[in-house]
């Protein structure tokens, strides 16, 4: 039970912005939020607002940390994807609670000067406990009306299913994973952005991501990615398409994926789009068996 509780606690800490146990911002964020919810619960007169911004967030956090809640979720709510348990925290209106608590304090102050001080303090609390979104390494200057990388759009258009076809499964490199489902939800992936840098980071292991990410470093400092490990993992997962960046001086594949039977569909920007005939045949056999 203690192990389950710690898993829930780590997920909660990551939700509040803590990548590591020593991330002080996460704890400050948590303290400010919980203090705001408690203040609303005590001082708010409107019953609906008291429940929505005070009681409900606290109940969700307590319930989330209880091992029995996770056991029920994994056993009965989402058996196939237990790693999605952290999404319960999406129900918490975190910064709305903090902002409303600040407004509630200001409304109770008679002095305009004190109101201004409270407002500045609330803004500083949010700024200091948060992160500037534009410093994220996955932020790019807009290239189109979708505000998504153009190479991702071009790849999605290349591999999207035709009418009547099943949704394809594709393995994307880390730098593209963030954007695929923002553009086309019909393209399935073995892992999502959450495993890379999100609430689920470190909570579950995926063999395809592991094969994509791991590399041996040579004496010259070049990262060599095991091509066979990628093919084995993607075939086991049923990935029809494998998207890989072109080799660079710092990182490259041990072998071209075509040596393992994959074919190059096209090259989009700096990325090769491979199709795996072995997986295609397996999918065709499976579909034929279902029809029979």
C-alpha positions as MATLAB code, in Angstrom:
seq = 'XXXXXXXXXXXXXXXXXXXXXXXXXXXXXXXXXXXXXXXXXXXXXXXXXXXXXXXXXXXXXXXXXXXXXXXXXXXXXXXXXXXXXXXXXXXXXXXXXXXXXXXXXXXXXXXXXXXXXXXXXXXXXXXXXXXXXXXXXXXXXXXXXXXXXXXXXXXXXXXXXXXXXXXXXXXXXXXXXXXXXXXXXXXXXXXXXXXXXXXXXXXXXXXXXXXXXXXXXXXXXXXXXXXXXXXXXXXXXXXXXXXXXXXXXXXXXXXXXXXXXXXXXXXXXXXXXXXXXXXXXXXXXXXXXXXX';
ca = [
       0.000    0.000    0.000;
       2.840    2.379    0.833;
       4.369    1.788   -2.608;
       1.068    2.635   -4.309;
       0.732    5.751   -2.155;
       4.239    6.905   -3.165;
       3.416    6.402   -6.855;
       0.342    8.591   -6.409;
       2.352   11.177   -4.467;
       5.031   11.369   -7.193;
       2.321   11.867   -9.826;
       0.783   14.629   -7.714;
       4.154   16.321   -7.283;
       4.800   16.154  -11.032;
       1.362   17.619  -11.699;
       2.352   20.625   -9.613;
       5.523   21.023  -11.658;
       8.047   18.968   -9.704;
      10.333   16.919  -11.956;
      12.404   15.813   -8.966;
      11.944   15.410   -5.215;
      14.050   18.514   -4.617;
      12.042   20.844   -6.859;
      11.014   23.559   -4.404;
       8.649   25.204   -6.900;
       6.364   22.181   -6.862;
       6.003   22.300   -3.090;
       5.405   26.058   -3.112;
       2.785   25.594   -5.809;
       1.126   22.859   -3.780;
       1.132   24.951   -0.585;
      -0.314   28.022   -2.320;
      -3.028   25.944   -3.974;
      -4.064   24.000   -0.854;
      -4.025   27.184    1.254;
      -6.232   28.890   -1.369;
      -8.720   26.001   -1.422;
      -8.903   25.915    2.395;
      -9.411   29.703    2.535;
     -12.263   29.476    0.021;
     -13.822   26.584    1.911;
     -13.816   28.643    5.148;
     -14.639   32.143    3.904;
     -16.831   31.678    0.840;
     -20.551   32.117    1.587;
     -21.905   30.917   -1.740;
     -22.448   27.148   -1.405;
     -21.790   26.339   -5.071;
     -18.516   28.277   -5.179;
     -17.462   26.814   -1.829;
     -17.945   23.288   -3.194;
     -16.485   23.974   -6.644;
     -13.364   25.920   -5.649;
     -12.825   24.843   -2.051;
     -14.136   21.408   -1.135;
     -13.981   19.570   -4.472;
     -10.254   20.212   -5.219;
      -9.269   19.027   -1.737;
     -11.452   15.918   -1.996;
      -9.914   15.080   -5.390;
      -6.373   15.390   -4.013;
      -7.110   13.261   -0.940;
      -8.956   10.683   -3.039;
      -6.130   10.622   -5.586;
      -3.554    9.838   -2.901;
      -5.564    6.959   -1.423;
      -4.182    3.597   -2.666;
      -7.725    2.151   -2.825;
      -8.693    4.768   -5.425;
      -5.818    3.731   -7.696;
      -6.621    0.047   -7.185;
     -10.249    0.618   -8.227;
      -9.178    2.755  -11.214;
      -6.659    0.210  -12.488;
      -8.941   -2.757  -11.837;
     -12.252   -1.419  -13.097;
     -11.998    1.978  -14.834;
      -9.064    1.657  -17.259;
      -7.533   -1.814  -17.150;
      -5.606   -1.388  -20.407;
      -3.955    1.935  -19.504;
      -3.284    2.144  -15.757;
      -0.710    4.869  -16.401;
      -3.551    7.298  -17.190;
      -4.479    7.463  -13.501;
      -2.809   10.880  -13.205;
      -5.468   12.369  -15.509;
      -7.828   12.508  -12.544;
      -5.820   15.569  -11.527;
      -7.015   17.362  -14.674;
     -10.289   17.874  -12.795;
      -8.555   20.325  -10.454;
      -8.946   23.980  -11.564;
      -5.602   24.873   -9.984;
      -4.948   28.465  -11.015;
      -8.641   29.340  -11.000;
      -8.718   28.366   -7.310;
      -5.624   30.469   -6.541;
      -6.944   33.460   -8.488;
     -10.407   33.219   -6.922;
      -8.908   33.015   -3.421;
      -6.912   36.178   -4.149;
     -10.061   37.927   -5.418;
     -11.930   36.810   -2.303;
      -9.233   38.304   -0.087;
      -9.271   41.566   -2.052;
     -13.046   41.830   -1.817;
     -12.809   41.606    1.980;
     -10.232   44.406    2.172;
     -11.506   47.951    2.673;
      -8.269   49.672    1.722;
      -7.411   50.010   -1.983;
      -3.724   49.989   -1.112;
      -4.016   46.590    0.604;
      -6.013   45.263   -2.341;
      -3.210   46.247   -4.702;
      -0.647   44.564   -2.453;
      -2.710   41.345   -2.407;
      -3.084   41.435   -6.194;
       0.671   41.862   -6.717;
       1.373   39.079   -4.189;
      -1.026   36.713   -5.990;
       0.544   37.462   -9.366;
       4.039   36.917   -7.951;
       2.949   33.633   -6.324;
       1.657   32.327   -9.648;
       4.761   33.515  -11.519;
       7.271   32.119   -9.021;
       5.597   28.717   -8.710;
       5.021   28.299  -12.443;
       7.178   27.948  -15.552;
       7.378   30.226  -18.587;
       5.836   28.179  -21.389;
       8.007   29.765  -24.082;
      11.181   28.350  -22.518;
       9.969   24.826  -23.308;
      12.268   23.158  -25.828;
       9.246   21.985  -27.824;
       8.022   25.511  -28.531;
       8.466   26.633  -32.138;
       7.603   29.685  -34.147;
       4.256   29.097  -35.871;
       4.678   27.658  -39.369;
       0.994   27.291  -40.272;
      -2.533   28.023  -39.057;
      -2.462   24.907  -36.856;
       0.576   26.145  -34.881;
       2.070   22.680  -35.352;
       5.394   21.795  -36.948;
       4.951   21.553  -40.707;
       6.966   18.340  -40.990;
       4.543   16.666  -38.560;
       1.576   17.729  -40.704;
       3.278   16.456  -43.867;
       4.071   13.094  -42.264;
       0.524   12.729  -40.914;
      -0.895   13.487  -44.364;
       1.447   10.885  -45.836;
       0.463    8.021  -43.516;
      -3.146    8.878  -42.647;
      -5.646    6.089  -43.358;
      -7.698    6.139  -46.517;
     -11.460    5.856  -46.232;
     -12.375    2.419  -44.923;
      -8.858    1.586  -43.725;
      -7.938    0.894  -40.123;
      -6.115    3.562  -38.170;
      -2.359    3.073  -38.642;
       0.044    2.713  -35.737;
       3.250    4.724  -36.056;
       6.362    5.216  -33.928;
       7.539    8.815  -33.929;
      10.809   10.199  -32.531;
      10.625   12.153  -29.305;
      10.705   15.609  -30.898;
       7.619   14.924  -33.050;
       5.494   12.952  -30.598;
       4.042   16.090  -29.000;
       2.214   17.229  -32.105;
       0.848   14.152  -33.885;
      -2.456   13.743  -32.065;
      -2.988   17.496  -32.042;
      -3.308   17.246  -35.817;
      -4.757   13.780  -36.456;
      -6.263   11.529  -33.787;
      -6.605    8.663  -36.283;
      -2.874    7.981  -36.093;
      -2.124    5.696  -33.156;
       1.193    5.666  -31.295;
       2.829    3.241  -28.853;
       3.520    6.114  -26.428;
       2.495    9.712  -26.014;
       4.097   12.975  -24.978;
       3.297   12.310  -21.321;
       5.963    9.604  -21.099;
       8.600   12.080  -22.351;
       7.922   15.133  -20.246;
       4.648   15.130  -18.405;
       2.673   13.766  -15.493;
       3.327   10.163  -16.512;
       7.087   10.594  -16.955;
       8.834    7.724  -15.225;
       5.557    6.039  -14.256;
       5.600    3.366  -16.949;
       8.023    1.772  -19.388;
       7.489    1.405  -23.120;
       9.786   -0.851  -25.200;
       9.471    1.265  -28.373;
      10.359    4.485  -26.565;
      13.175    2.690  -24.795;
      14.601    1.493  -28.130;
      14.204    4.954  -29.682;
      15.814    6.745  -26.758;
      18.687    4.472  -25.745;
      22.005    4.715  -27.504;
      25.590    3.592  -27.050;
      28.150    6.380  -27.024;
      31.387    5.813  -28.939;
      34.810    7.080  -27.896;
      34.293    9.977  -30.301;
      31.070   10.964  -28.507;
      28.714    9.724  -31.245;
      25.415    8.183  -30.061;
      24.650    4.917  -31.891;
      20.997    3.809  -31.770;
      20.373    0.069  -32.059;
      18.364   -0.278  -35.288;
      17.488   -3.932  -34.642;
      16.095   -3.084  -31.196;
      13.836   -0.453  -32.793;
      12.566   -2.867  -35.447;
      11.969   -5.652  -32.917;
      10.061   -3.316  -30.594;
       7.944   -1.688  -33.306;
       7.047   -5.051  -34.849;
       6.057   -6.437  -31.479;
       3.891   -3.351  -30.921;
       2.335   -3.559  -34.383;
       3.677   -0.261  -35.753;
       3.076   -0.097  -39.470;
       5.179    3.049  -39.813;
       8.441    4.056  -38.195;
       9.616    7.659  -38.456;
      13.298    8.283  -37.844;
      15.477   11.386  -38.103;
      18.337   11.374  -40.564;
      21.770   10.554  -39.216;
      23.865   13.402  -37.849;
      27.451   13.703  -36.674;
      26.269   13.290  -33.083;
      23.550   10.621  -33.375;
      22.957    7.873  -35.931;
      21.432    4.436  -36.464;
      23.616    1.339  -36.212;
      22.137    0.155  -39.531;
      19.661    1.433  -42.075;
      16.180    0.113  -41.244;
      15.826   -1.125  -44.834;
      18.334   -3.891  -44.004;
      15.625   -5.372  -41.761;
      12.986   -5.347  -44.491;
      11.413   -1.919  -43.979;
      10.807    0.277  -47.007;
      11.204    4.037  -47.304;
       7.855    5.653  -48.093;
       9.298    9.148  -48.349;
      11.608   11.634  -46.694;
       9.911   14.619  -45.085;
      12.339   17.348  -44.082;
      14.939   15.677  -41.878;
      12.832   12.573  -41.214;
      12.573    9.249  -43.038;
       9.148    7.582  -43.094;
       9.477    3.786  -43.151;
       6.746    1.199  -43.666;
       7.133   -2.325  -42.292;
       5.833   -5.011  -44.720;
       6.026   -7.613  -41.914;
       3.532   -5.652  -39.814;
       1.348   -4.980  -42.891;
       1.093   -8.718  -43.567;
       0.250   -9.449  -39.918;
      -2.505   -6.823  -39.998;
      -3.888   -8.231  -43.258;
      -3.964  -11.766  -41.820;
      -5.649  -10.528  -38.665;
      -8.284   -8.656  -40.656;
      -8.893  -11.678  -42.906;
      -9.342  -13.897  -39.852;
     -11.873  -11.468  -38.399;
     -13.889  -11.516  -41.623;
     -13.866  -15.306  -41.668;
];
